[in-house]
């Protein structure tokens, strides 16, 4: 049984047969920072698709959508499949016959990022006993996710490639090309729903630009202001960054969810205020 949760959430978990261990894992590891209601939606999605949610076949993505009744736009968490779900679905048919390694085009420069111009992926499916090829080519300028640049909390009208696509342009482009090829090979099984990796523009809430830095996993990431605070606090406290980010289960400060970044800022501020105290006495067992 889950404890210290709103009664409606506890009831929803009981109805779905979700115990405390699984719920804790979903909240803190699979979908950190996501709303409880959105995680429940992901659970229902995976149940309908007969997927193991702990393998994270889908993503929770905040999107600005239009209400069909009022025609007004509002922010909602949308469940979108990941490339892993498409791979699983393809293999479950028993007709998946392998795929070729990605083929990349020449390197180009786009919005300050050096990336392949295109990527082609070919997957194979047995059709009436014959191994048939299904190829898809994705172009970087059409596929990459972009985000608007803000200055002094104002729109600049300029855009940049988002952090994930800047960090690994080849990997992201290859996933999009693979997703397109899989949909061609398995149209009935996969339909026309794109993966979270194929969203070409990050949703940005004009009223709160600092709170909508979103990666492909649908998690609101650390803001620029939080990053500046952490850089200063880490320098002052001589914090071991590697141990700190390991505690939160990420590989870098830029991957910290917004709420986890706020938590770390709080801890480091306490360390500054209590400069004579040892880190183990801060009330949090964080290996700083």
N, C-alpha and C positions, 0 to 999 in steps of 0.2 A: 504494500500500500504506500501511496505517496503522502507526504505530510507537508504542512506549512504551505499549502496551495489553496487558492480560492475553491470554494465548494463546487462551482460549475466545472472547473478544470479537473478536479478529482473525479467528479461524476463522469466526465468525458473520457478520462483515462481508464476508469473501471469498465465502461462500456466497450472500450477498444482492447481491453486485456493488456494494458501497458503498465508494467510495474515500476517501482521507484528507480531501479538501476537503469532500465532502458530510458526512462524519461530524463534522468540526470545526464545520461550520455548524449541524448538528443539535444538537450539545452546547452551543455557545456562543451561538447566536442563536435557533433555533427552540424548543428545549426546555432552556433554561439551568437548571442545578441538578438535572435529572432523572437517575435512575439509568440506567446503560448498558443494563441489561436491559429497562427500561421503554421506552427509545428504540427498542430492537430490536423490542419488541412493537408500537410505533406504526408502524414500518417494515412489519411483516407485515400490520398492519391496513390500511394504505394500499395495499399490494400487492393484498390481497384485494378491496378496494373500487375498485381501479384509479384511485387518486388520487395526485397528486404531493405527497409528504410535505413538500417545501420550501415549498409554499403553505400549510402548516399547516391542513389540513382537519379535524384532530382534536386533542384535548387529552389530556394525561396528568394524571389526577386521583387523588390519594391518597384512598382510602375505607376505612372500617372495615366489612369484610364478614364474613359467617359462613361458616366452612369447612363444606362439606356433609358431610364425613366425621366431623369431630370435634365439630361444632356450636359450636365456639369461634370468637370473633371475632378477627380479625387485620387488620393494615393491609396493603393491597395497592394498587398503582398500577393504575388502571382506564383503559382507552382509551375516550374518549367523543367522539362527533362534534361538530363546531361548526356554527354556522349556515352557514358557507361550504360545508361538505360537502353540506348539504341543498340549497343553491342550485345547486351544481354538478350534483348528481344530478337535480334537477328540469329544468334546462336541457338535460341530455343526452338527455332523452326526446324533445326536439323538439316537445313539446306545451305547454311553458310559455308562457303568453299575457300575461305582465306581472302587475303588482300595483299596488294603490292605496297612497298614502301612509298612514302610521299615523294613526288617529283616537284622540285621547286624551279621557278623561273629566275631571271636575273635580279640582282639586288637593286632596289630603287630607294629613294629618300622621299618620305611622305610625312609632313608635319613634324619634321625633326627626327623621325625614326627610320633607320635603315632596315629594310625588310625585303623578302622575296616579292617580286611583282605578282606572282601567282603560285598556287599549289594545286597539284592534281593528284587525286587518290582514286585508285581502282579497287573495287571489291568484287568478289565472285560469288555466284549463287548457282546451285544445281537446279536447272529447269528441265524437267522431263529427262533427267539423267545426264544432261549436258552441262558442263561448267561454262557459265556465261559471265561476261565481264560487264560491269556497270561503273562508269567513270564520272567524276565530277571535278570541275575546275573552279576554284575560288580565288578571287582577286583581292589583294590586301586593301586597296583603296575602297573597295565596296564592303569588305567584311569587318575591318577593324572597328573596335568600339572607341568612340571619341567622347570627350567631355568638354564643356565650355570652360574657358579660363575666366576666373573672377579676379578682380582687383579692387581692394578696399570695399568688399562686399557688393560690388557692382558688376554687371555684365560687361564684358569687353567686346562681345561679338566674335571673338577668336576661339579657336578650338585646338585641342591637343589630343593625341592618342592616349588612352587611359593607361593606368599603371601596369595592368596585367599584359596588355598587348605591347607595351614598350619593353617590358622585361623579357618576354618570350614570344616575339612575333612569329617565328617559324612554328612553334608548337601550337599556338592558338589558331593560326591559319590552317595548319594540317588537320586540327580537330574539326574545323568548319567544313573543309573539303571532304573529310571522312563522313561527317554527318550527312552531307548532301548525297554522297555516293550510296550510303546505306539506305536513304529514303528512296533512291531510284531502284535499288535492288529489292527492297522490301516495302513497297508502297502500301500494301494492305495492312501490314503489321505496324508500321511506323506512322502512316498518315502524313499530314503536312505540317505538323507542329515542329517548329524550330527548337534547337537546343538553347540553353542559357548562353553558351559561348557565341552564338550567332547574333545576339543583340548588338546592333551597330552603334547605338548611342546610349550613353549612361543617362538614366533619369536624374534630373536635377530639379530640386524644389527651390524656386526663386526666393521664397520667403526665408529659406534657411540653407544657403549654399554650403555652409560648413558642416552640415549634418547629412549630406547625401553623397558622399564619396563611396561608390558601390562597386564591388568586384563581382566577378561572375558567380560567386557562390551566394550572392544576395545579401551579404553582410555589410552593414554600415561601418566603414573603416575609420581609423584615427584621422582627425582633422589636422589641417596645417597648424592651427593654433596649438593644439595638443602636442603635436610633434615638436614645436619650438619649445614648449614648456618642458617636455621630457628631455630634450637635448641639454637644456640649461641645468635641470635638476640632476641629470646623470653626471654631468661634469662636476657639479658642486659636491655631490655625494660620493663620487667615484664608484658608482654602481657598476657591477659586472653585467653588462648588457646581455651577454649570451645566456647567463643563468636566469635573468629576469624574463626574457622572451620565451625561454624553455618552460618556465613555470606556467605561462599562458598558452602553451602549445602552438606557438607560431615560429616562423623562421627569421622574422625581422620585425623591427618596430612598425614599419609601414603596413604590416599585415594585422596589427592589433585591432580588434573590434573597438568601436568608439567607447563602449562602456568599460571595457577592460583597460583602455588607455586612461580613462578617468580614474579608475581604481588605482592604477600604478602611480599616477600623479599624486593622488591622496597619500599613498604610502610614502613616497619620496619627500613630500612636503612635511610629513610627520617626522621623517628622519632628519630633515633640516632643523625643524623646531626643537628636536630633542637630540642635538648633535652629540651629546655625551652618552647617549644610550647605544647599546649594541643592537645590531640588526635583528637578532633573535628575540628582542624584547619589545618589538614594535607592535605586537599583537597579531601579526600576520606571519605565517611560516613561509615567507617568500625568500628564496636563496639569492639575496642581493649582495 
